[in-house]
Amino acid sequence: MSKIEVDTIDTQTASGTLQVGSTNTSLIKIGTSGDTVEYSAGTTFTQSGTQNVTSGGAINVKSGGSIIIESGAAITNNGTATGFSADLTNLNADNLTSGTVPDARISNHIKVVKSANAPTSPTPVEGDLWYDTTNEILLVYNSTDSAFVKISRITPTLSSVSGTIIAGLASNLTLSGTGFLESNLIVSFTPSGGSASTVTVTPTSSTSATVAVPSAIYGQSANTVIAIKVTNSDSQDSGNVNKTVVDLPTGGTISSYGSTRVHTFTSSSSNFVVPATFSTSVDTLLVAGGGAGGNWHGGGGGAGGMFTYTHTPSAGTYSIVIGSGGAGGTTSVGSVGGNTTAFSQTAIGGGRGGNYNDQTTASSGGSGAGGNGTSNSSLLNGGAGTAGQGNAGGNGGGDHTGGGGGGKAAVGANANGTTNAGDGGLGGTNNYQTGSNQYYAGGGGGGNWNSGIIAQGGNGGGGNGSYSGNTGAPTAGAVNTGGGGGGSGSQGNNTSYAAQTTGGSGIVIIKYAI
């Protein structure tokens, strides 16, 4: 093989043409490994034979120059040069112009068009590239879709669907997965044996979205299986997640707030009925009836026991029993509050205040009643509460001032001196019914024979006490709060005071997410 060695080859004008050999027969090797061959602006390089760029070398086409690959010719990437990899990840779209470039992904050349609008002439074929200058994105023509699409389209996954499809009731579902992208997520609902309904939503993120169940789907009967899938803005589908249409429980007064459904029971007249399709955790508040206040400068009635219980009930009918408020007495003591039961759980009724004339002590209960206002030290102590449900009543004074009934959150106050009976203990708070806290199970204020300050019932329905001989009337515990009745400062034979020392009835509230 012949070899020409020179120190320098001068640059030629841009109008020249360099012909290297004859087709497929000759080869001129320029430089050694690591050298660069440059063709200045305006120079045309016509290659009809084979030009090898060995490892470490390069062909650098300056601005204004070009390499023309004639029909039937090709550039073959036998190494690892960038710009020709199969997945096009190294293709620099900013430098693309109309023309043809080789691509190892397909055997033939592909056409690259850089423009604001998708090319339509000549008719695009599989693999044609379009760089969308408006959105600055590179797309490839897909003959199946008859459209230019992203080179790397994302396939979504739908991993879970939380929430409930409820027969006859609108609800929302939360979708979790991957590849939801930024917008135009199509959610498809297909009932078994039926037609699909679709809803288009904007995802919260690429992994989460919320969708309202369409009426055609929640109009299906219970036990219908619904196949749910998503299609993202890359027109790719996820797999299906199945949800079953369910019925909801019945019973009590039904209300809702947000995604929470509530059953409120204020009497023992209805049951909580769980259908076979329902399998959801429920939260239950139980409050027992409050005890009656003492009827002769006696202590305030103790609040009904109060607590919450969470479980997942099986299908069936559950009896709900609401405890009544303890009845006030006249010439004898009143009664304790009634127990409240639900799901085999029992809240204990509040203790009743004693009777000075009968020399009866304050009784225990969910919360205990306040002690009597008497000089008999054995009758002064308040009744005990039930652990986890309420507190003890306060002690009575030695000079006709009764102690306050215990409440869910605090003990009843002790009587103080000859004029101040004890206030009822503070009740507890719960937000099951409305989503905002409400008080229940406040203790009743104590009674006072002497003139003085009226003892206040505790927040949560506790009744106020009375004072000043026969001139004042106590207050009954509030209905459906479990509050204890106020203690009477008057003599027990004043029958008009009996109803006013009565404790408040209990309540059951059941809530669950829908």
RODO-2510 file (C-alpha; in nm, 4 decimals, decimal comma):
residues 514
     n   res          X          Y          Z
     1     m     0,0000     0,0000     0,0000
     2     s     0,1276     0,3493    -0,0956
     3     k     0,1593     0,6249     0,1650
     4     i     0,1789     1,0039     0,1313
     5     e     0,3197     1,2018     0,4239
     6     v     0,3103     1,5857     0,4345
     7     d     0,3433     1,8419     0,7118
     8     t     0,0355     2,0475     0,6214
     9     i    -0,2603     2,0357     0,3833
    10     d    -0,3795     2,3902     0,3243
    11     t    -0,7442     2,4749     0,3601
    12     q    -0,9293     2,4900     0,0308
    13     t    -1,2090     2,7292    -0,0568
    14     a    -1,5625     2,6431     0,0487
    15     s    -1,6727     2,5800    -0,3089
    16     g    -1,4562     2,2758    -0,3624
    17     t    -1,5521     1,9083    -0,3650
    18     l    -1,3319     1,6349    -0,2240
    19     q    -1,3818     1,2973    -0,3936
    20     v    -1,2410     1,0016    -0,2032
    21     g    -1,1793     0,6977    -0,4217
    22     s    -1,4267     0,5139    -0,6414
    23     t    -1,7379     0,3402    -0,5164
    24     n    -1,6613     0,0550    -0,2766
    25     t    -1,3037     0,0144    -0,4035
    26     s    -1,0710     0,2749    -0,2572
    27     l    -0,9857     0,4253     0,0794
    28     i    -0,7758     0,7246     0,1800
    29     k    -0,6773     0,7265     0,5454
    30     i    -0,6280     1,0776     0,6841
    31     g    -0,4556     1,1223     1,0213
    32     t    -0,3980     0,8794     1,3017
    33     s    -0,6085     0,7820     1,6006
    34     g    -0,7246     1,0911     1,7856
    35     d    -0,6906     1,3313     1,4892
    36     t    -0,9776     1,5453     1,3619
    37     v    -1,0761     1,6035     1,0002
    38     e    -1,2562     1,9359     0,9480
    39     y    -1,4529     2,0535     0,6443
    40     s    -1,5056     2,4286     0,6486
    41     a    -1,8315     2,6109     0,5895
    42     g    -1,9572     2,5694     0,2340
    43     t    -1,7416     2,2644     0,1625
    44     t    -1,9181     1,9576     0,0273
    45     f    -1,7886     1,6124     0,1070
    46     t    -1,9132     1,3468    -0,1314
    47     q    -1,8474     0,9925    -0,0160
    48     s    -1,8946     0,7176    -0,2711
    49     g    -1,6662     0,4679    -0,1107
    50     t    -1,5935     0,3874     0,2522
    51     q    -1,4710     0,6422     0,5036
    52     n    -1,3589     0,5027     0,8394
    53     v    -1,3383     0,7146     1,1521
    54     t    -1,1322     0,5050     1,3916
    55     s    -1,1626     0,5047     1,7681
    56     g    -1,0743     0,8446     1,9086
    57     g    -1,1202     1,0261     1,5781
    58     a    -1,4038     1,2543     1,4687
    59     i    -1,5639     1,4243     1,1712
    60     n    -1,6408     1,7848     1,2635
    61     v    -1,8786     1,9691     1,0290
    62     k    -1,8603     2,3434     1,1027
    63     s    -2,1526     2,5808     1,0794
    64     g    -2,2667     2,6056     0,7197
    65     g    -2,1054     2,2798     0,6173
    66     s    -2,2843     1,9493     0,5545
    67     i    -2,2411     1,5804     0,4992
    68     i    -2,4613     1,4475     0,2208
    69     i    -2,5441     1,0793     0,2252
    70     e    -2,6563     0,9807    -0,1215
    71     s    -2,9281     0,7337    -0,2065
    72     g    -2,8164     0,3827    -0,1246
    73     a    -2,5422     0,4982     0,1097
    74     a    -2,5420     0,4865     0,4880
    75     i    -2,3442     0,5747     0,7958
    76     t    -2,2886     0,2628     1,0032
    77     n    -2,2193     0,2895     1,3733
    78     n    -1,9916    -0,0032     1,4557
    79     g    -1,8854     0,1458     1,7866
    80     t    -2,0551     0,3429     2,0599
    81     a    -2,0868     0,6832     1,8971
    82     t    -2,3685     0,8950     2,0375
    83     g    -2,6614     1,0082     1,8288
    84     f    -2,7237     0,6623     1,6790
    85     s    -2,8282     0,4527     1,9797
    86     a    -3,1357     0,2364     1,9466
    87     d    -3,3462     0,4281     2,2002
    88     l    -3,2497     0,7730     2,0639
    89     t    -3,1745     0,8942     2,4159
    90     n    -2,8615     1,0742     2,2969
    91     l    -3,0190     1,2377     1,9922
    92     n    -2,9927     1,6162     2,0280
    93     a    -3,3234     1,7385     1,8854
    94     d    -3,2183     2,1055     1,9009
    95     n    -2,9680     2,0411     1,6215
    96     l    -3,2042     1,8530     1,3906
    97     t    -3,2990     1,9903     1,0490
    98     s    -3,5103     1,8523     0,7693
    99     g    -3,3352     1,5693     0,5939
   100     t    -3,2454     1,2098     0,6594
   101     v    -3,0274     1,0624     0,9295
   102     p    -2,9562     0,6978     0,9998
   103     d    -3,0947     0,5251     1,3046
   104     a    -2,9913     0,1857     1,4396
   105     r    -3,3457     0,1257     1,5682
   106     i    -3,4757     0,0456     1,2167
   107     s    -3,3006    -0,0839     0,9081
   108     n    -3,3911     0,2089     0,6842
   109     h    -3,3390     0,5808     0,7283
   110     i    -3,5872     0,7870     0,9226
   111     k    -3,6962     1,1369     0,8391
   112     v    -3,6657     1,4169     1,0975
   113     v    -3,8781     1,7316     1,0658
   114     k    -3,8308     2,0282     1,2967
   115     s    -4,1465     2,2414     1,2902
   116     a    -4,4420     2,3700     1,4907
   117     n    -4,6905     2,1424     1,3129
   118     a    -4,6803     1,7694     1,2541
   119     p    -4,5667     1,6852     0,8979
   120     t    -4,8358     1,5493     0,6683
   121     s    -4,6615     1,5391     0,3291
   122     p    -4,5230     1,3103     0,2226
   123     t    -4,7370     1,0746     0,4321
   124     p    -4,5442     0,9838     0,7506
   125     v    -4,4342     0,6258     0,7952
   126     e    -4,3409     0,4199     1,0982
   127     g    -4,0344     0,5683     1,2666
   128     d    -4,0472     0,9192     1,1152
   129     l    -3,9421     1,1768     1,3713
   130     w    -4,0946     1,5190     1,4342
   131     y    -3,9443     1,7721     1,6693
   132     d    -4,2402     1,9835     1,7889
   133     t    -4,0854     2,3309     1,8254
   134     t    -4,3945     2,4702     2,0004
   135     n    -4,3877     2,2211     2,2881
   136     e    -4,0146     2,1421     2,2520
   137     i    -4,0647     1,7681     2,2422
   138     l    -3,9453     1,4927     2,0104
   139     l    -4,2125     1,2536     1,8778
   140     v    -4,2100     0,9459     1,6567
   141     y    -4,4780     0,8372     1,4088
   142     n    -4,6701     0,5300     1,5195
   143     s    -4,8604     0,3667     1,2347
   144     t    -5,0913     0,1795     1,4719
   145     d    -5,2148     0,5045     1,6251
   146     s    -5,1760     0,6932     1,2912
   147     a    -5,0196     0,9730     1,4912
   148     f    -4,6940     1,1157     1,6201
   149     v    -4,6449     1,0081     1,9817
   150     k    -4,3786     1,0458     2,2478
   151     i    -4,0801     0,8276     2,1783
   152     s    -4,0960     0,6871     2,5315
   153     r    -4,4629     0,6536     2,6287
   154     i    -4,5404     0,5871     2,9949
   155     t    -4,7604     0,2934     3,0889
   156     p    -4,9636     0,3620     3,4051
   157     t    -5,0213     0,1194     3,6897
   158     l    -5,3293     0,1185     3,9122
   159     s    -5,2242    -0,0373     4,2411
   160     s    -5,5264     0,0363     4,4627
   161     v    -5,8675     0,2021     4,4759
   162     s    -5,9855     0,3241     4,8168
   163     g    -6,3397     0,4259     4,8970
   164     t    -6,6701     0,2518     4,8392
   165     i    -6,9085     0,2211     4,5447
   166     i    -7,2464     0,2448     4,7157
   167     a    -7,5726     0,1304     4,5588
   168     g    -7,7886     0,4383     4,5007
   169     l    -7,5489     0,6893     4,6586
   170     a    -7,2829     0,9148     4,5024
   171     s    -6,9314     0,8802     4,6413
   172     n    -6,5671     0,9490     4,5573
   173     l    -6,2824     0,7041     4,5087
   174     t    -5,9105     0,7651     4,5567
   175     l    -5,6819     0,6002     4,3002
   176     s    -5,3179     0,5168     4,3722
   177     g    -5,0552     0,3970     4,1267
   178     t    -4,7876     0,5313     3,8932
   179     g    -4,7665     0,7035     3,5557
   180     f    -5,0905     0,9031     3,5832
   181     l    -4,9070     1,2039     3,4285
   182     e    -5,0280     1,5608     3,4665
   183     s    -5,3723     1,5797     3,3072
   184     n    -5,6533     1,4091     3,1161
   185     l    -5,6521     1,0834     3,3092
   186     i    -5,9428     0,8738     3,1849
   187     v    -6,0971     0,6494     3,4510
   188     s    -6,3073     0,3643     3,3116
   189     f    -6,5725     0,1790     3,5145
   190     t    -6,7013    -0,1435     3,3601
   191     p    -6,9708    -0,3416     3,5452
   192     s    -6,9683    -0,7157     3,4937
   193     g    -7,1804    -0,7878     3,1879
   194     g    -7,2338    -0,4146     3,1209
   195     s    -7,0963    -0,1161     2,9321
   196     a    -6,8118     0,1064     3,0477
   197     s    -6,8608     0,4553     3,1864
   198     t    -6,5667     0,6957     3,1767
   199     v    -6,4703     1,0059     3,3718
   200     t    -6,1773     1,2340     3,2828
   201     v    -5,9962     1,3892     3,5787
   202     t    -5,6853     1,5909     3,6522
   203     p    -5,4616     1,3794     3,8768
   204     t    -5,3517     1,5174     4,2127
   205     s    -5,0072     1,3881     4,1203
   206     s    -4,8601     1,1253     3,8916
   207     t    -4,9358     0,8679     4,1627
   208     s    -5,2756     0,9790     4,2938
   209     a    -5,6165     1,0909     4,1664
   210     t    -5,9687     1,1366     4,3001
   211     v    -6,2725     1,0503     4,0899
   212     a    -6,6482     1,0761     4,1442
   213     v    -6,8304     0,7504     4,0799
   214     p    -7,0635     0,8082     3,7810
   215     s    -7,4366     0,7619     3,8337
   216     a    -7,4526     0,4723     3,5872
   217     i    -7,2155     0,2854     3,8182
   218     y    -7,3604     0,3657     4,1595
   219     g    -7,6986     0,2888     4,0037
   220     q    -7,5915    -0,0765     3,9782
   221     s    -7,7334    -0,3233     4,2278
   222     a    -7,5357    -0,4431     4,5286
   223     n    -7,2845    -0,7235     4,4655
   224     t    -7,2112    -0,6046     4,1077
   225     v    -6,8377    -0,6210     4,0369
   226     i    -6,6937    -0,3082     3,8736
   227     a    -6,3623    -0,3279     3,6844
   228     i    -6,1723     0,0022     3,7120
   229     k    -5,8745     0,1053     3,4976
   230     v    -5,7026     0,4287     3,3957
   231     t    -5,5751     0,5579     3,0611
   232     n    -5,3156     0,8341     3,0829
   233     s    -5,2425     1,1174     2,8378
   234     d    -4,9917     0,8913     2,6579
   235     s    -5,2959     0,6776     2,5623
   236     q    -5,1615     0,3869     2,7661
   237     d    -5,3864     0,1646     2,9795
   238     s    -5,3355     0,0244     3,3277
   239     g    -5,4589    -0,3109     3,4479
   240     n    -5,7942    -0,3480     3,6234
   241     v    -5,8768    -0,3201     3,9928
   242     n    -6,2135    -0,4678     4,0910
   243     k    -6,4563    -0,3077     4,3362
   244     t    -6,7918    -0,4501     4,4429
   245     v    -7,1018    -0,2338     4,4754
   246     v    -7,2232    -0,2447     4,8363
   247     d    -7,5348    -0,1643     5,0354
   248     l    -7,5002     0,0465     5,3490
   249     p    -7,6327    -0,0252     5,6984
   250     t    -7,9692     0,1089     5,8131
   251     g    -8,1066     0,2223     6,1474
   252     g    -8,1344     0,5376     6,3559
   253     t    -8,1295     0,8882     6,2109
   254     i    -7,8857     0,8929     5,9183
   255     s    -7,6749     1,1973     5,8308
   256     s    -7,3366     1,2626     5,6738
   257     y    -7,0515     1,5111     5,6546
   258     g    -6,7667     1,4888     5,4064
   259     s    -6,7041     1,1202     5,3412
   260     t    -6,8464     1,0166     5,6809
   261     r    -7,1909     0,8583     5,7274
   262     v    -7,3555     0,8770     6,0703
   263     h    -7,6337     0,6804     6,2455
   264     t    -7,7690     0,8525     6,5577
   265     f    -7,9824     0,6538     6,8028
   266     t    -8,1754     0,8551     7,0638
   267     s    -8,4175     0,5815     7,1663
   268     s    -8,4366     0,2028     7,1686
   269     s    -8,6869     0,1944     6,8823
   270     s    -8,4584     0,0817     6,5980
   271     n    -8,1772    -0,1603     6,5246
   272     f    -7,8512    -0,1208     6,3371
   273     v    -7,8714    -0,3561     6,0370
   274     v    -7,5514    -0,4501     5,8505
   275     p    -7,5939    -0,5924     5,4953
   276     a    -7,3809    -0,8775     5,3652
   277     t    -7,1936    -0,6527     5,1200
   278     f    -7,0736    -0,4157     5,3943
   279     s    -6,7374    -0,4818     5,5581
   280     t    -6,6092    -0,1559     5,7027
   281     s    -6,4766    -0,0483     6,0401
   282     v    -6,7287     0,1554     6,2416
   283     d    -6,6684     0,3927     6,5322
   284     t    -6,9336     0,3949     6,8046
   285     l    -6,9995     0,6405     7,0868
   286     l    -7,2005     0,5042     7,3814
   287     v    -7,3414     0,7340     7,6512
   288     a    -7,5628     0,5965     7,9291
   289     g    -7,8454     0,7788     8,1056
   290     g    -7,7515     1,0249     8,3795
   291     g    -7,8559     0,9653     8,7407
   292     a    -8,1189     1,1720     8,9230
   293     g    -8,0116     1,4530     9,1538
   294     g    -8,0651     1,4241     9,5295
   295     n    -8,4078     1,5510     9,6381
   296     w    -8,3417     1,7103     9,9803
   297     h    -8,0282     1,9290     9,9745
   298     g    -7,8680     1,6274     9,8107
   299     g    -7,5821     1,5964     9,5683
   300     g    -7,6051     1,6287     9,1918
   301     g    -7,6693     1,3194     8,9816
   302     g    -7,3723     1,1423     8,8279
   303     a    -7,3354     1,1491     8,4489
   304     g    -7,3954     0,8358     8,2458
   305     g    -7,0900     0,6360     8,1485
   306     m    -6,9291     0,7426     7,8196
   307     f    -6,6762     0,5706     7,5934
   308     t    -6,6062     0,4844     7,2280
   309     y    -6,5695     0,1458     7,0605
   310     t    -6,4262     0,0602     6,7167
   311     h    -6,4728    -0,2679     6,5299
   312     t    -6,5854    -0,4182     6,1991
   313     p    -6,9303    -0,5712     6,2458
   314     s    -7,0376    -0,8829     6,0595
   315     a    -7,3578    -0,8851     5,8575
   316     g    -7,6608    -0,9003     6,0863
   317     t    -7,9057    -0,7071     6,3025
   318     y    -7,7749    -0,5368     6,6154
   319     s    -8,0008    -0,4198     6,8962
   320     i    -7,9330    -0,0676     7,0215
   321     v    -8,0569     0,0120     7,3750
   322     i    -8,0544     0,3728     7,4949
   323     g    -8,0410     0,4222     7,8719
   324     s    -8,3114     0,6450     8,0188
   325     g    -8,2325     0,9245     8,2621
   326     g    -8,2761     0,8340     8,6275
   327     a    -8,6189     0,9462     8,7573
   328     g    -8,6268     1,2087     9,0319
   329     g    -8,7737     1,1227     9,3704
   330     t    -9,0196     1,2974     9,6044
   331     t    -9,0278     1,1540     9,9546
   332     s    -8,7724     0,8907     9,8548
   333     v    -8,4534     0,8874     9,6565
   334     g    -8,4512     0,9039     9,2791
   335     s    -8,3071     0,6354     9,0526
   336     v    -7,9837     0,5675     8,8733
   337     g    -7,9528     0,6223     8,4985
   338     g    -8,0237     0,3370     8,2600
   339     n    -7,7457     0,1452     8,0844
   340     t    -7,6811     0,1940     7,7114
   341     t    -7,5751    -0,1068     7,5039
   342     a    -7,4549    -0,1608     7,1472
   343     f    -7,2470    -0,4395     6,9897
   344     s    -7,2331    -0,6210     7,3272
   345     q    -7,0716    -0,3135     7,4858
   346     t    -7,2358    -0,1490     7,7898
   347     a    -7,2136     0,2065     7,9198
   348     i    -7,3160     0,2199     8,2897
   349     g    -7,5914     0,4567     8,4020
   350     g    -7,5009     0,7507     8,6272
   351     g    -7,5355     0,7326     9,0063
   352     r    -7,8325     0,9039     9,1825
   353     g    -7,8051     1,1615     9,4568
   354     g    -7,9041     1,0700     9,8146
   355     n    -8,1930     1,1874    10,0311
   356     y    -8,1164     1,3761    10,3501
   357     n    -8,4483     1,2804    10,5075
   358     d    -8,4046     0,9101    10,4342
   359     q    -8,0380     0,9254    10,5236
   360     t    -7,9418     0,7518    10,1973
   361     t    -7,5936     0,7760    10,0509
   362     a    -7,5005     0,8891     9,7013
   363     s    -7,4705     0,5956     9,4627
   364     s    -7,1993     0,4926     9,2226
   365     g    -7,2399     0,4563     8,8445
   366     g    -7,0820     0,5469     8,5165
   367     s    -7,0033     0,8622     8,7126
   368     g    -7,0904     0,8823     9,0813
   369     a    -7,3453     1,1190     9,2372
   370     g    -7,2490     1,4008     9,4742
   371     g    -7,2624     1,3426     9,8508
   372     n    -7,5468     1,4721    10,0745
   373     g    -7,5467     1,8006    10,2612
   374     t    -7,5717     1,6609    10,6130
   375     s    -7,3959     1,6531    10,9461
   376     n    -7,3897     1,2731    10,9258
   377     s    -7,0332     1,2097    10,8107
   378     s    -7,1271     0,8680    10,6711
   379     l    -7,3513     1,0375    10,4100
   380     l    -7,1131     1,3083    10,2916
   381     n    -6,9052     1,1118    10,0418
   382     g    -6,9782     1,1148     9,6709
   383     g    -7,0379     0,7925     9,4771
   384     a    -6,7623     0,6232     9,2764
   385     g    -6,7328     0,6315     8,8964
   386     t    -6,6560     0,3454     8,6551
   387     a    -6,3005     0,3290     8,5211
   388     g    -6,2820     0,4402     8,1594
   389     q    -6,6396     0,5746     8,1661
   390     g    -6,6604     0,8521     8,4261
   391     n    -6,5528     1,0003     8,7583
   392     a    -6,6589     1,0139     9,1228
   393     g    -6,9011     1,2659     9,2685
   394     g    -6,7884     1,5435     9,5020
   395     n    -6,8423     1,5337     9,8784
   396     g    -7,1312     1,7113    10,0503
   397     g    -7,0890     1,9790    10,3169
   398     g    -7,1835     1,9521    10,6813
   399     d    -7,4432     2,2248    10,6655
   400     h    -7,7005     2,1289    10,3999
   401     t    -7,4868     2,1727    10,0828
   402     g    -7,4594     1,8790     9,8417
   403     g    -7,1594     1,7805     9,6321
   404     g    -7,1522     1,7934     9,2504
   405     g    -7,2109     1,4799     9,0430
   406     g    -6,9139     1,3353     8,8593
   407     g    -6,8686     1,3855     8,4832
   408     k    -6,6827     1,2029     8,2079
   409     a    -6,3850     1,4396     8,2153
   410     a    -6,3726     1,5486     8,5816
   411     v    -6,4863     1,4620     8,9348
   412     g    -6,7738     1,6587     9,0862
   413     a    -6,6721     1,9531     9,3006
   414     n    -6,6955     1,9300     9,6801
   415     a    -6,9438     2,1537     9,8625
   416     n    -6,7834     2,4595    10,0161
   417     g    -6,9246     2,6018    10,3377
   418     t    -7,2883     2,6733    10,4115
   419     t    -7,3832     2,8505    10,0887
   420     n    -7,1926     2,6872     9,8029
   421     a    -7,2919     2,3422     9,6833
   422     g    -7,0502     2,1644     9,4492
   423     d    -7,0620     2,2137     9,0717
   424     g    -7,1050     1,9127     8,8460
   425     g    -6,8016     1,7535     8,6854
   426     l    -6,7094     1,8474     8,3273
   427     g    -6,8366     1,6164     8,0548
   428     g    -6,6358     1,4635     7,7709
   429     t    -6,6189     1,5719     7,4055
   430     n    -6,6782     1,3710     7,0903
   431     n    -6,7060     1,4688     6,7199
   432     y    -6,8779     1,1620     6,5715
   433     q    -7,2145     1,3244     6,5002
   434     t    -7,1114     1,6345     6,3036
   435     g    -6,7339     1,6331     6,2748
   436     s    -6,7127     1,9033     6,5453
   437     n    -6,6715     1,8312     6,9156
   438     q    -6,9809     1,8225     7,1351
   439     y    -7,0047     1,7711     7,5104
   440     y    -7,1735     1,4707     7,6703
   441     a    -7,1984     1,3241     8,0220
   442     g    -7,1705     1,6300     8,2453
   443     g    -7,2407     1,5902     8,6180
   444     g    -7,5342     1,7599     8,7950
   445     g    -7,4812     2,0514     9,0377
   446     g    -7,5448     1,9912     9,4082
   447     g    -7,8479     2,1147     9,6060
   448     n    -7,8274     2,3757     9,8830
   449     w    -8,0816     2,4253    10,1637
   450     n    -7,9516     2,7715    10,2410
   451     s    -7,9585     3,0822    10,0286
   452     g    -7,6506     3,1189     9,8120
   453     i    -7,5073     3,0542     9,4670
   454     i    -7,6702     2,7998     9,2344
   455     a    -7,4322     2,5101     9,1690
   456     q    -7,3791     2,4695     8,7941
   457     g    -7,4072     2,1447     8,6020
   458     g    -7,1022     2,0345     8,4059
   459     n    -7,0793     2,0931     8,0307
   460     g    -7,2402     1,7950     7,8643
   461     g    -7,5998     1,8237     7,9835
   462     g    -7,5510     1,8343     8,3603
   463     g    -7,8486     1,9977     8,5404
   464     n    -7,8071     2,2920     8,7799
   465     g    -7,8761     2,2536     9,1503
   466     s    -8,1183     2,4698     9,3515
   467     y    -8,1022     2,6593     9,6798
   468     s    -8,2927     2,8643     9,9381
   469     g    -8,5452     2,6305    10,0930
   470     n    -8,8549     2,5761     9,8842
   471     t    -8,8080     2,8760     9,6572
   472     g    -8,5708     2,7327     9,3965
   473     a    -8,6042     2,4516     9,1414
   474     p    -8,3212     2,2343     9,0098
   475     t    -8,2666     2,1540     8,6407
   476     a    -8,2991     1,8104     8,4823
   477     g    -8,0127     1,6600     8,2881
   478     a    -8,0370     1,7378     7,9140
   479     v    -8,2035     1,4730     7,6963
   480     n    -7,9663     1,2467     7,4984
   481     t    -7,6531     1,3782     7,6661
   482     g    -7,6313     1,1468     7,9683
   483     g    -7,6085     1,4539     8,1957
   484     g    -7,6805     1,4099     8,5653
   485     g    -7,9849     1,5813     8,7200
   486     g    -7,9370     1,8811     8,9471
   487     g    -7,9679     1,8323     9,3238
   488     s    -8,2670     1,9874     9,4965
   489     g    -8,2210     2,2179     9,7925
   490     s    -8,5850     2,1789     9,8895
   491     q    -8,7618     1,9162    10,0898
   492     g    -8,8235     1,5873     9,9141
   493     n    -9,1993     1,6077     9,9491
   494     n    -9,2152     1,8871     9,6917
   495     t    -9,3409     1,6704     9,4076
   496     s    -9,2988     1,9402     9,1432
   497     y    -8,9225     1,9069     9,1817
   498     a    -8,9105     1,5368     9,1027
   499     a    -8,9054     1,5803     8,7223
   500     q    -8,6504     1,8597     8,7558
   501     t    -8,3951     1,6369     8,9222
   502     t    -8,4269     1,3680     8,6504
   503     g    -8,1101     1,2702     8,4651
   504     g    -8,0663     1,3083     8,0894
   505     s    -8,1176     1,0053     7,8617
   506     g    -7,8252     0,8493     7,6770
   507     i    -7,7285     0,8261     7,3106
   508     v    -7,5470     0,6014     7,0599
   509     i    -7,3705     0,7447     6,7554
   510     i    -7,2176     0,5177     6,4891
   511     k    -6,9998     0,6541     6,2097
   512     y    -6,7945     0,5101     5,9252
   513     a    -6,6238     0,6222     5,6063
   514     i    -6,7991     0,5879     5,2701
***
